[in-house]
């Protein structure tokens, strides 16, 4: 665990860490300090050279580091149990930077098929153009990652758990046991309070902090956590790639971290209740949520997750037409494609988050016309269920 301002942090619970972490750059202020500067003055030529050639120099130039961003990184490090973290302008900025920092022409990547569509598009498009070969596997199949690794050539193994949008899981112990490639987990749906991939031997844990970590739909950020030496290597490319996080967004994300535990506890409990309540509804053919005993990987979820997440998905019997009717009927739920915020959001993955998939790819991933993804917010659970049931009566 990284050094913190309070030695007692090492022995307290995650909900407490969300309050205490990331305060080193704020002095005695209880609110995070905003360092809006993009450049700092150097004392002389030697000092300027020291800052220009140092790793993650804190007061030199905004693309290298920023104290507000550093506070956010330090808070995430503590929550992840990591030596260090590195922030980016977005989750995709993080993914693309890591891949290009660690791989080059002739490199090989193993990735699960059940990935966010923009990640898939990056692996299938730019990576192929740069001569980086990618083998896609079923992340839910035991031994699939290990079987696809090419010793001496596979540089990265990329997983996303729970996956978007069907909430499928990857066995983190199995992934962490791989020898050879750097292992990377997109843990966005879980947040650092939902699971800790690094505790299972995974090298890098990544989040689109835009989602649950910031939690208020007012910040766009990515962040990755792991060993300091590895992140310093990635930072060297990060400076060139330029996916630089905004200190304003980092400030909002730090504010979000302070309430992360209470938000996700409520949202996960509501998600479980709603998922249970919709099972057996005549208009719903399937409910996808790791907290349900009917989820095929429920026991794995119990083993590696602290809570089961704030997102679930439903399949409608009437297909795409029923999904369109439901989206036109919801009142309290809002039609939007993000997740993790205070408002409950519903989206149709086939025409939004996964619109770039071909019909064949969508069928392979189970992204059907009748699939809806629901990110549960902070409204009263009873009100949310009533709104869903009213909308489902129109979709039936």
N, C-alpha and C positions, 0 to 999 in steps of 0.2 A: 504494500500500500504506500502511496506517495506521502511525503512529509506534509503535515497540516499545521495550522496555527495552534491547535489544541491537541496535546498528546492523548487526551481522553477519547478523541474521535475513533481511535483504533478499536475501542471496545464497545461502542454504542451501536444502536440499530440503524438500518438504512433510512428510516423516516427522520431520525435525528441528524444523520449525516447530510440530508438534503437541506437542513437548516444551517448547519455549521460550516459547510465546505465552501471554498472559493472566496474567502474574505481577505486574502493577503494583500491585495492592492487597494483596499478601501479604507484603510486606517481605522478610526473608531466609528465610522459611519455604518449604520445598520443597513442602509440601502447600498447596493453596488455603486461604485463610482464610475461615471462615464468619462473615458479618455477618448475624446473625439479627434485628437490630433492624428494626422497622417504622417508627420515627420517630426523629429526631435533635433535640437541643436547639439553639436559636438563641441568639446572644449578646444580641440586643436586637431591637427592632421593625424597624429598618432591615435588619438581617441576615435576619430572618424574611421580609420582603418580597422581598429579593433572591433568596432560595431559592425562594419561592413563585412568582415570576414568571420564573425562569430556565428554560432548556431542559435537561431531563434533569439537574436538580440532584441531585448525588450523595449529599448528606447532608441530606435534608429529610423525605421521606415515602416509604414503600416503594412506593407506586404510581408514583412519579416515577422512582426509580432505586434501586439497591442496589449496594454495592461488589462483593459476590460475583457478582451478576448481571453487573455491568460487566466483571469479569474474564472471564467466559464469553463475553460479547459481543466483547471485544477479541480473544480467542483465535480465535473464528470469523472475525472480520474478517481476521486475518492469513492464515488458511487459505484464505479466499475471494479474497484479493487486493483487499479492499474498503476504502473509507474508513471505514466504520462498520457496525455491526450493531445490531439491536434484538431483544430476547428477549421471548417471550410465554409464557403459561401452557400453551399447546399449539399444535400445528400449525394446527388449525382456528381458534384464537384469532388466529393470525397472518394467515391467509387472510381471515377476516371483517373484521378490523381494517383491513387494507390496502384491501380493496374499499370499505368504508364511509368510509375516510379520503379516498379519491381519487375516488369516484363519488357521484352523487346523482340525483335525479329527472331523467329525460331523458338520462342518460349511456348510453353504449353500451360493451359489453365483447365482445371476441372471445375465445373459449375453445375448446380442443380437446375433442372428445367423450370422448377417452380420459383421463378424470380419475378420481381417487379419488371414490367415490360420495358421501361427505359433502360434498366440494367441489361436486360436481354438484348435490346437494340444496340447498346454500346459494345457488348461482347460479340455480336454477330456482324456489326458494321465496321467501326473504326479498328477494332482489334484484328479482324480479318484483313483489312486494308494494310495494317502495319506488320502483317506476317506473324501474328500471335494466334496460335491454334487453340480452339476451345472445344472440349468434350463435355457434352451435357448429359447428366445422369438424373435418375429419379432419386431425389434427396430423401425420400421416405423409405427407400429400399436398403436394408442392412447390407453393408459391405460395398455399396455402389461407388462411393468416393474412392475407397482403397483400391478397388479393382481397376479404376480408370487412371490412377496415378502412373506416370511414366518416370521411373527413377532417373534422376539426373537431369530431367527436362521439365517436369511439372513445377512451375514456380509458385502457383497460387491454387488454392481450393476455396471456392466461394459458395457460401450457403446463406439462406435467408430463412429464419425461423422465429416465430410463426411466419408462414409465407403469405403473400398478398396475391389473391384475395381469399383463398380457401382455408387459411389457417392450418396448413400442414406443417409438421414438425420434422426437424433433423435431429438425430441423436448427437448431442454436443460431446458426450464422452467419446463416441466413435470418431467424430471429426477431430477432436483434440488429440487423439491417439495416432493420427497420421504422421508418418515420418517422411521428410523430404520437403514438401511444399509449405509455404506460409499459409496458414488457415485464416480465413476472414468470414465473419458472420455479420450479416445485416440483422440487427436485433431491434429494429425500429418499433415493431408492433408490441414488443414486450416492455420496452424502456429499461433503464438500468435497475429499476426496482422490481421488475418482473422476472429477470434472469441475469446471470453473470457468465457469459460464455468463457471469459478468461479463467474462471475457476475450474473449468472443465479441460483446460490445456489448450484452448484456442488462442492463437497469437494476437488477433485483432478483432475488436468488437466495434461495429459501426452503427451509427444512427442518423437518420434524417431528423435532426433535432427540431426541425420545423413542426414536427408532429407532437407526440406526447411530452417530450422534454420541455419545450417552450410552452406548449399547451394552451395558447390563447389566440392562435391564428394571426400573430403579428410579428413573426420572425421567420426568416429563411436561413437555415444553417445545417451544416453537416458536422459530424464529429467522429473521430476514431480513437480508440484507446488501446494501449498495449505496452510493450517494453520500450523504455526511453530510447535506447540505441536504434531500434527499428524505426521508431517514429521520427527520430532525427534524420535518418536516411530518407524517409518519405518527405520530410520537410524540405530537404535539399531540392527535390523536384517541385514541391508545392510552391516554392518561391518563383520558379520559372513558369509553372502552369498558371498561376495567378488567380486561383479560385479563393480569393481572400475574403474572410468573414467580416461583416460590418460590426463595429463596436456597438452600434445601436441595437442590432439584432442580438448580439451577445448579452447585452444588458437585459433585454426582454427575456432571453432564455434563462438567465440567472434568476430573474424574478419567478419564472415558471418552475424552476427547480425547487424553490422554497415551498411550493404547494404540491409538488409532484406526488408525494405519498397520499395525501388526503384526496387528491383528485383521482388518482388511479384506483385507490381502494373503493371509492364510490362507483366509479365507472365500471370496474371489473365486476363488482357485485351486481350492478344493474344489467350488465351484459349477460351474466349467468342467468339472472331471473328472466330476462326477455327471451333468451335462447331456450330455456326450459319451457316457457309459456307458449312458444310458437311451435314446439314439437307436436305433431299430431293435428295441426290446423289443416283443414281440407284444402286450402289454397297453397300450402307449403309442402313440398316433397322432401326437403332436406334442410337441416340446420347445421352449419359448420361452426363449431366452437370447441376448443380443447378442453373446456371445463365440463362438457357433457360426457356422461358415461358411455354414450353411443359413439363418441368420436373415436376413430380407429387407433389413435395414439394417446388416448386419455391417460394411460398409466405412465407413458413417457412424459407427458405434461406434468403429472404429479411429481415425477422424479426430478425434473430440471427447471421447473418454473415456480416462482414464489406466488404468483397469481396467474390467472389464465388469460389476461389481456382484456382490452377495452373494445375490441372489434369482433363482430361475428358476421356471418353471411348466411343468406337464405336462398333456396331455390324455389321458384314459383312454378306451380303445375301448368300454368297457362303460358309459359315461355316469355319471349320478348314483349308480346302484346300485353300480357298481364303486368310485366315490370313497368311498361310505359303508363298503364292505368294507375298503378300504385304511386308512381312518382308524381303524377298529376293530382293525386288525392291527398297526399300527406299534408299536414298542417304544422304540427310542432316540429317534426323532423324536417331538416333542410336538405335540399338537393345540392350537394357539393362533393368534390372529389378528394378532399384532404381527410385527416383523422387526428384524434388526440386532443381536440379543442373542447371548450366548455359546451358547445352546441352539438346536439346529436345530428350527424350527417348521414345521408344515404346516397349511394351512387350506383350506377350501372356499369360495372367494369368493362363489359364488352364494347361499349361505345365511348368510354372515357379513359380510365387508367390503363386499359389493355387494348385500346383501339388499334394500336400498331400491329397487333398479332394477325397473322393470316388465319383463315378459317380452320386450317389444319392445326396450326399451333394452338389456337384457342380451344379446339376440341381436345387436343392432347393434354392441355392444362386444366380442363374442366371449366373453362370460362364460358358458360353458356349464355344464351339470350335471356334466360329466366333468372340469372344470378344477380343478387343485390348484396352489396357490402354495406354494413351499418357500423359507424363509429359512434359509440355511446358517449353522450355528454354528461352534464351535471344536472339535468332536469330531474324532477321526481319520476321515479321508475313507473309508478302507476299511470301517470300522464302519458309517458312514452308508449306504454303498452296499449292504452286506450286509443292513441293516435294510430298506431300500427294496425290494430284490429279494425278500425274504421276504414283505413286504406285498403286492407286486405279484402274487405267485403266488396270493394269495387273491383279488385283484381281477380276475384274468384269467378 
